């Protein structure tokens, strides 16, 4: 699979996610399935419990359906999901 900035525009709900790094140490290494997404948070579901993770202070590992693991900085995900799909993303490489 070719990894491009367009991956940020994809739907995240339903993907397995892990908080790889966060300014809040209690959130690091928290894993779960993305249940919902708001402008500033991602809601992860694990063992029947929901946990709100702030996007701006976290780095996430998302596992796609084909098993590919992507590391995405939460700062790139800030914004409403429907607006993020329209947003133009500048390539940094």
C-alpha positions as CSV (number, residue, x, y, z in Angstrom):
1,X,0.0,0.0,0.0
2,X,1.3,3.4,-0.9
3,X,1.4,5.8,2.1
4,X,0.5,9.3,1.1
5,X,-0.8,12.4,2.9
6,X,-4.2,11.4,1.6
7,X,-4.4,8.7,4.3
8,X,-5.2,11.5,6.7
9,X,-8.5,12.2,4.8
10,X,-9.7,8.6,5.4
11,X,-12.4,7.5,7.8
12,X,-10.9,6.5,11.2
13,X,-14.0,5.0,12.8
14,X,-13.6,1.3,13.1
15,X,-9.8,1.2,12.9
16,X,-7.7,-0.3,15.7
17,X,-5.7,2.5,17.3
18,X,-2.9,2.8,19.9
19,X,-1.7,6.0,21.6
20,X,2.1,5.8,20.8
21,X,3.1,9.0,22.6
22,X,1.2,11.7,24.5
23,X,1.9,14.7,26.8
24,X,-0.4,12.9,29.2
25,X,1.6,9.9,30.4
26,X,-1.6,8.0,31.6
27,X,-2.8,7.8,28.0
28,X,0.4,6.3,26.5
29,X,0.1,2.8,25.2
30,X,-3.7,2.9,25.5
31,X,-5.2,0.7,22.7
32,X,-8.7,0.2,21.4
33,X,-11.1,0.6,18.5
34,X,-12.0,4.0,17.2
35,X,-15.6,4.4,18.2
36,X,-16.2,8.1,17.4
37,X,-14.3,11.2,16.4
38,X,-14.9,14.8,17.2
39,X,-13.1,18.0,16.3
40,X,-10.5,17.7,19.1
41,X,-10.8,14.1,20.4
42,X,-10.8,10.5,19.3
43,X,-13.0,8.1,21.4
44,X,-11.5,4.7,21.8
45,X,-13.4,1.6,23.0
46,X,-11.7,-1.1,25.0
47,X,-13.3,-3.7,27.2
48,X,-16.7,-2.0,26.9
49,X,-15.3,1.3,28.2
50,X,-14.9,4.5,26.3
51,X,-11.8,6.7,26.6
52,X,-11.5,10.2,25.1
53,X,-8.1,11.0,23.7
54,X,-7.1,14.5,22.8
55,X,-5.7,14.6,19.3
56,X,-3.5,17.6,19.6
57,X,-1.2,16.2,22.3
58,X,-1.0,12.6,21.0
59,X,0.7,10.5,18.3
60,X,-1.4,7.5,17.1
61,X,-0.7,4.2,15.5
62,X,-3.6,3.1,13.4
63,X,-3.9,-0.4,12.0
64,X,-5.6,-0.6,8.6
65,X,-7.7,-3.5,7.4
66,X,-4.7,-5.0,5.5
67,X,-2.5,-5.0,8.6
68,X,-0.5,-1.9,7.7
69,X,0.3,0.2,10.8
70,X,0.4,4.0,10.3
71,X,1.9,6.5,12.7
72,X,0.0,9.8,12.5
73,X,0.6,12.9,14.6
74,X,-2.7,14.0,16.2
75,X,-2.0,17.6,15.2
76,X,-2.7,16.6,11.6
77,X,-6.0,15.1,12.6
78,X,-7.4,18.2,14.5
79,X,-10.6,19.3,12.9
80,X,-14.0,17.9,12.1
81,X,-13.8,14.7,10.2
82,X,-16.0,16.0,7.4
83,X,-13.9,19.1,7.0
84,X,-10.6,17.1,7.1
85,X,-11.8,15.1,4.1
86,X,-11.9,18.4,2.0
87,X,-8.7,19.8,3.4
88,X,-5.7,20.1,1.1
89,X,-2.6,18.6,2.7
90,X,0.9,19.9,1.7
91,X,3.5,17.3,1.1
92,X,6.5,17.6,3.3
93,X,8.8,15.3,1.3
